[in-house]
Amino acid sequence: MKISIKLIYILLCTCASVYAQNDTIKLKEVQITSNRIALPFSKESRTINLITSEQIQNSPASNVADLLQNIIGIDIRRRGVDGMQSDLYIRGGNFDQTLVLIDGVKMDDPQTGHHSMNAILALDNIERIEIIKGPTARIYGQNAFTGAINIVTKKIHSNSLKVDLGYGSYENKKGGATFSQTFDNSGILASVGYQESDGYRFNTDFENVAAFLKSDVKNYNLLASFTQRKFGANGFYANPDYKDQYEETQTSLIALRATYNSGNVTIKPRLYWRRNQDMYLFLRHNPPAYRNLHISNKVGAETNMVINSSLGKTGIGIDVSRIFLVSNNLGNHNRTIVTGFLEHRFEVNNFDIAPGIAISSYSDFDTKAFPGLDLGYRISDFFKLYGNIGYTYRTPTYTDLYYVGPTTLGNPNLKPESALSKEIGFKYTRGKFNFDIALFHRKSDDLIDWTKDNEADKWETRNFSKVVTKGIETAVLYKFNLANYTQTLTIGYSFIDDDIRDSNIEYTRYSLNSIKHQFTSSLDTKFNTIFSQNISYRYVERTDGTSYNVVDAKVLASLKNGFQLSLAANNIFNTAYTETNIVPMPKGNIMLGLNYKIY
């Protein structure tokens, strides 16, 4: 299987290269969002993947978790249909080592990284998704250990009202509405959504409620979101034999940002508040038997400044946040974090150099510095070589430190984990053809994971001595014309190898079951004004030897008078597989959707 996949990959890459040689169509440049120094996509000296609004619409995915599954280097470990309870991994790192942002606001949770994906927005509210891989601590601070994902919300540029309805397998019903209105120097975007399902097996039913608000008034921006999830958690966290688990989560965000420009200086202050509530029952129909309730609040203020001069761009920032946790299991805790950022980017002929450093001070841990350096060399208008190196760092979550349960035990003596990450890559971008390849290496010290020495033991958090992760990833995007319409082919492959050094641990739960081989492909086609189609395929082989193939597809019909019909089919060949904790994923399932844009 692996040999045939690699042969197909090489052949397709070769064919795409041949076709692309005469294609010189200029694509619109995308500006990569940053809290400080923002650059056009072509000038970045890092591995960055973009998911555009067009790709979001064409994808068979109905949520962000499923959408990210087909991105090379991303490992989304789900526990049900429509992305219910999903964990995000980047380049072999675990869910506590990846950072999710919404318009640059960090969504990390002090209780556990399991909540990072709780507040993910509906696809209709997303302009694009930026995936930054490798060492990003000097840009975003701690938790960006192996990478970060920034969700950029829709721009408010028109007046519209859109209604969405959907019905699918397992009595999966959803509905929502999105409204936008522009005024003089201002605008508002608001949406609400509801979804429920009986679940694809015993005790996997769920009910989701979501609301989103974005408002621009001159140089001020307000962002607010709320999500509530109630779901049966059959075998989600503990032993798979425990089938009666249940969980409810609520996640909310409020952020207010301003932008001030004065000559060559831009200043962006922001206030933000993120709240998360998590209620867990070990026995759904007997709550007093074992119940956890955790409420976390993170309140912060940050200011970022960019100075443009003849020497290049200088970025300066400071972020001060206060964390509060109230929990009947973990106890009551608080933490203050102060992080300062400094980076500068300058260009010399075809070289670009961007050194930077972030320094974080923790009230309950040591002060740490995260230096880093990005280098790039533009061979021509189409070719670019790049490399980067940087230190990353993560403090233990409160679950790592203090959790006590029937099958798990925290460790208050944990040390923070750290790593030195390096990357070298090559990009080719010309018209409708993009190709990139990157080699990466990460040497991690004191990694934290849930471990045990014997199968009957409780899971307990420990620090590993050393883990060296190295790998390669490559991706191709090729657009070509057929029947007077543009067709898009994307292909990707990644390989990861973990070398565990000086460790005598027999069992680990999360960190050391990376995707060893990952192959993804997607084909978007359109042959008339009404119908467009997408088919995607992914192959995964993990370090424990398990592997699987999954095929998804979608047909989209754009009708007159604002109507749009869609039929999405997931796992159409009924592959039997798991992504985490021996939780079986759903077999083939479909979702029929209807969108109506009133104006």
N, C-alpha and C positions, 0 to 999 in steps of 0.2 A: 504493500500500500504506500509506504513512504517513498519508495523508489519511483513509482508511477506519478505520485504527486509532484515530486521534484522535476521529473522529465516534462510534465505538462507545464509547470511553472517556467522552466527555461525556454520552452518553445514559444509560449505566449509572450514572454518578455522580448524574445528575439523578433517575433512578428511585429509587436508593437513598436519596437525601435525602428524597424524598416519603414513602416507606414508613417512614422512621425517625422522622418527626416525632411520632408518637403512641407511640413505644416508650420507656418509662421504666424498663425492667428494670435493676436495679442489678447490675453485674458485680463479682466479687470483685477487690479491688485487688491488684496485683502490686508487691512491693517490689523495686526495681532494686538489684542487688548492687553494692556499692562497698567498696573497702578502707578508706574513711573514711566520708564522709557518704552514707548510703543513704536514698533517698526513694521514696515511692510513685510509680508510673508517671505518674499524672496531674499530679504536682507537678514533674516534670522539665522544665527549660527548655532541652532539647536535642532533636535528632532521634534517637529511639531506636525500633528495631523489636524486637519480641519474637516468638520462635517457641516456642510452648507445646508441652507433651508431647502434647496432643491433636492439634495440627497435625503434629507429628513422626510420630505413628502413622498418620495418614490420608494423608500424603504418599507419592507413588510413589518417592521417594528412599530409597535403602538406606544412605546415608552422609551425613556432614555437608556434604561438598563439593557433592554434587548437591542437597541441601536448600537451600543458600544461593543456588543459581542463580536461584531464583524470588523473591528479595528485591530490591526496587528499590534501585538505587545500588550493588549488589554485582556484581562481575564475577569469576566463578570461571573460570580458564582451565585446562582439564583436558587430559590427554594420554592418555585411555583410558577404559575401562569402569570403573564403580564408583569414580570419582574418583581413579584411579591417577595419581599425581604431579600435584597441583593447586596452583595459585597463587591467592592471594587479593588482589583489588584493591577499593578502596572509593573511590567518587567520583573516578575517574580516576587515583588514586594507584597506584603499582606494588606488587609483593609485598614489597619491602623497607620500604615506608612504612605498612604495616598491622600491627597487633599482635593476636595471638591469646592469650587467657588461659584457663586452666582453674581455676575457682573463685578467680579473682583472681590466680593465679600467672602471671607473664609467660613466654611460650614462645618469645620471640625467639631467633634463633640467630646468633652472631657470624660464622659462615662465610658464610651466605647466607639470604635470606628464602625461598628455595625449600623450606626445611625447616620453615617455620612450621606447615604442615598435617600434618607427619609423625605427630604424637602425637594427632591428633584421635580422640576416643573413639567407641565404638560407640553407635548411637542409643539402645539400651536403657539406657545409663548416664546419659542426659542428661535433666534436669528441664526445662530451657528454655535458649534461646540469646538473649543480649542483644547487640544490634548498635548500637554507639554511633558516630554519624557526626560528622564535623567535627573541630575541634581538640580533642584529648584529651591532649596532652602534659602539661598541668598536673595531670592526674589520674593518668596512668600513667607519665609520663616519655617518653624518646625512643623512636622507632619507632612511636608512635601518631600518625603524621604526618597521615594522612587519616581515621583512625578506628580502632576496636578492636572485637573480638568476644570476649565473655566466655561461656564454656561453663559453665553451672551444673549440677553433677552431681546425681543423684537423691538425694532425702532417704531416710533409712533409717527407715521408719515401720511396716514389717510383716515377717512371716516368709514367705518365698517361695522357690521354686526353679523356674526357667524354662529350658526347652531350646528352641533355635532351630535349624532346618535350612533350607537353601535350595539350589535348583538352577536354573540358567538358561542362557542362550545362551553359546556359546563355552566349553562345559564349565565353567561358573562354578559352583563348589561351595563352600558355606560352612556352618559349624556353630558353635554357641556355647552357653554355659550361664551363667546369672546366679543367684547365691544371696544372700539377705539374711536376717539374723537380728537381732532386737532383744533386749536385756537390760535390766536396771534401769539407767537413766541411761547406756546405751551401745548400740551396734549395729555391725554389720559388713555390708558389701556387697562382693561379689567376683564377677568375671566373667572368662571366658576365651573366645577366639574364634580360628577358623582359616578361611582362605579361599584358594582357588587357582583359576586359570583358564588355559586354553591361549592366551588372547588373541584379539583380534578381527582381527588381521592378523599378518604375520610379525614375530617377535621382540617381541611385546607380552604374553607370558605373565607371570603373577605368582603370588607366594605370600606371604600375610600371616599373621602371628601377633600376637595382642594379649592383654594381661592387664591387669586393673584391680582396685584394692583401695581401699576407703574405710572408715574406722573412726572412730566417735565414742565417746569415753569421757569422760563428764561435759562439761567445758568444753574438751576437747582434741580435735583432729581430725587424722587422718593420711590423706594422699592419696598413692597410688603408681600409676604406670602404666608399661607397657612395650609398645612396638610394634616389630615387625621386618617390613620389606618387601624382597622380592627381585623384580626385574622387568626384563624386556627393555625397552630404551629406544630403540626404533626412531625416529630423527630427533628425539628429545625436546629436545635442547639444541643440537647442532651443525647443520651443513648437513643438510637432510632426506634427502640422498642417502646419508648415513652411517647404515646400517640395522642395524649390529651392536653398538650400544652396550648397556651393561648396568649396573645399579646395585643396590646393597644399602644399606639404611639401618636403623639401630637408634636409637630414641629412648626415653629413660626419664626419669621425673620422680618425685621424692620430696619431699613438703612436709609439715611439721608445724606446726600452728597452734594457738594457745590464745586463749581469750576471757575477759577479766576485767572484771567490772562492779563499780563502787563509786560508789553514788549516781548522779550525773549524768555520770560518766566511764566510758567503755568503752575498754579497751586490748586490741589484738590483735597480739601478736608472732608472727613466723613465720620458720622456717628452710626453705630449699629448695635442691634440687640438680637441675639438668637436664643430661643428657648426650646427645650426638648423635654417631653414627658414620656416616660416608658413604664407601662404596667404589664407585668409578666405573671402568668399563673401556670404552675406546674400541672395542676389538674383543673381543666376548664370548668367542670361542673361541681368543683369543690374548692372554691377560692381560699378558704382558711387553711387548707392543707399546706400550701406554700405560695406565697405572694410576694413579689418584689415591686416596689414603686420608686422610681428614680426621677427627679426633676433637676435639670441643669439649666443654668442661665449664663450667658456670656455677653457682657456689656463692654463695648470698646469705643475708642476714638482714635482716628489715624489722620495723618496729614502727609501728603506726598507732593513733592515739588520737582519740576523738570526745568533745567536751565540750558538753553541753547546758546552756544558760543562758537567762535572760530575753532575751538579745540574739540568740538563735538557736543554730545548730550550728557548732562550730569543729572542723575536722579538721587534725590534725598528723601527719606521718609522715616516716620516714627509711628509705631502702633502700640497703644497702651490698652490692655484688656483686663478685666476682672471676671473670674469664673467662680460660680457658686454651684454646689451640688448638695441636694438634700435627698437622702436615700435611707430606707429602712434596712437595707442590707449592707451597703457600702459605707454608711455613716454620712456625716455632714462635713464637707470640706470646702475650702476656697483656695484660690491661687491667683496671683497677680503676675502678668507677663508684660514686660516692656521690651520691644524689639526696635532697633534702629537699623536703617538701610542706607547704604551708600554704593552707588555704581556710576561708572562713566563709560561711554562708548565713543571711540574716535576711529576715523578711517585714514589710512595712509596708502595712497595709490589704490591697489586692489585688495588691500588687507583691511579687516575690521577687527578691533580688539575691544573687549568689554570686561574689565575686571570689576569685581564688586564684593561686598561683604555685608552680612547681617549679623548683628550681635543681640542675643536674647538673654534677658535676665529673668529668672523664675524665683518666686518667693519661697518655693519649697525644693528647688534644685539649684545646681550651680549655674553661673553665667557661662554661656557658650557662644563661640564665634563660628560663623559659616562662611569662609572665604570661597570665592569661585572665579573662574575665568572662562570666557568664550572667545574663540578665535575663528576667523573665517578668511578664506582667500578665494576671490572670484576669478576663475580662469578665463571666463568669457561671459557674455550676457546670459548664457544658458547653463554654464557649469559652475558649481561652487563646492569647494572643500571646506569642512568645518570641524571643529573639535571643542570640547569643553571639559572642565574638571572642577570638582567642588566637594566640599564636606557637607554632610547632612546629619540630622540629629532628631531623635524623638524621645520625649519623656513618656513614661508609662501612663496608661489611662487609669482611672480609678477602679475599673473592673480588673485590670491587670494586678493592681495593688491589693485590693481589699475584698474581692468577691468571695462569698462562701455559699456553696450550693450542694445539692445531693451528689453531683458528679464532678464538681470543679472547686478549686481552692486557689485564691489569689496569694500574692507574695509581697508583703510590704517592704521587703528588703531589695526589691528590684533596682537595678541601675538603669539609667537611660541608655538607649542604643544609638550607635553612630556608624557612619560609613564614609568612605572616600570613593566617589564615583567618577568614572572617566568615560569619554565617548569620542569617537571619530567617525565622520560620515561624509557622504558625497551626495549632492543633489544635481539633477538635470531637469530643467523646466523650460519647455519650448512650446508655446502655443497650446495645443490640446494634449500634449504628452508630458507627464511628470514621472520621474523615476528617482527614488532615493534609497540609499542603503547605509546602515549604521552598525558599527561594532561598539559594544559597551562592556564595561567591567566595573564591578562594585565589590569592594572589600568591606564587610560589615563586622563590627565588633559588638559583643554583648546583645545580640539579637534576642528579642522577647517572643516567646511562644508558649502555648499550653502544651505540656509534655507529661509523659509518665514512663516509668521503667517497666511496668508489667501491665498487661492488658486489663487486669481487674482493678488497678489503682485508679484514684481520682486524677483528673487532669489538673496540673499545677503549673503556674507560670514560673519560668526560669530564664536566665540569661545564658545564651550560647557563648562559646568562646570566640569562634571566628567562622564566618561563612563567606566564601568567594563566589560571586555570581558573574558569569560572563555569557555573552550571547551575540546574536546577529539578527537584524530584521531588515526587511526590504519591502518596498511597495511600489506598485505601478498603477498609474491612472492614464487611460487612453480614451479620447473622444474621437469618434469618426462619424461621417455622414453616410446614411443609408436611407433610400426612399425619401430623400429630401428632409430627413429628420436626424438630429444628433443622437447617437447611441454612446453609452459610456460603459467601459470595462475597467474594473479595479481588481487587482490581484495583490496578495501579500503573503509573506512567509516569515516566521521567526523561529529561532532556536535559542533555548536557555539551558545552561548547565550550572547546577549548584554543587559546590565543593565544600562539604562540611568538615571543618578541621578541629581537632582536639575536642570531640564531643562523644560521650558515651550514652547519649539519650536514645532510647529504643523507639518511642512513639512521639510524633508531633501532630498537632491538629491542623495548623494553618500554613505556616511559613514555608515548609519544605515539600510541598506537592505542586511545584510550578508546572506551567505548560511547557513541556520540553520541545515539542514540535507543534506549530500552529500554522495552518494554511487557510486563507480566506479568499473568496472571489465573489464578485457581484457584477451582474450585467443588467443595465437599465436600457430598455428598448422602447421605441415609439415609431409607429408606421402610419398613423393617421391623426387627425385632429382630436379624436375622442379618446382613444385608448393608449395607455402606457403600461409597461410591464417591468417587473423586477424579479430576478431570481438570484438567490445568494446561497453560497455553500461554505461550510467551514469544517475543517478536520482538526481535531485536538488529540494530542497524546501527552499524558502527564508523566511526571518522573516516576510514579509508581507503576507504570506500564499500561494503565487503562487508556483506552482511546475510543473515539466515536466520530461519526459523520452526521451532520445535520444539514438539511436543505429547507429553506423558506422561500415563499413566493408571494407576489402581490400583483393584482390587476387594478388599475385606476381608470375610471371613466369620468371625463370632464364633460358635463352636459351643458345645454344652454340654460339661461335664466338663473345661473348661480348654483346649480346642483352638481354635486360630485359624489359618485359611488365608488366604493372600494371593497375588494375582497382579498383578505390576507390569510395565508395558510402557513402555519409554523410546524416544523418537524414533519413534513409531508410524507416521509417514508417510515414513520413510527419507530424511530431509533430509540432503543432503551439505553439510557445513560443517566449519570449523576454528575453534579457539579460540586457538591459539598455535603459532607456529613452523611453520605449514603442516602440522601433524599432523592428518590426517583423523580426525574423531570417528566412533564406531561408528554404523552404521545401526541399524534397529529391532532391539531386543533385549528379552527378557523374563526375569523371575525369579519362580519359584514358591517360596513360603515356607510353612513349617509351624512354629507356635509351640505349645508345650504347657506350661502352668503347672501344675506338679504339686501345689503347695499354696500 
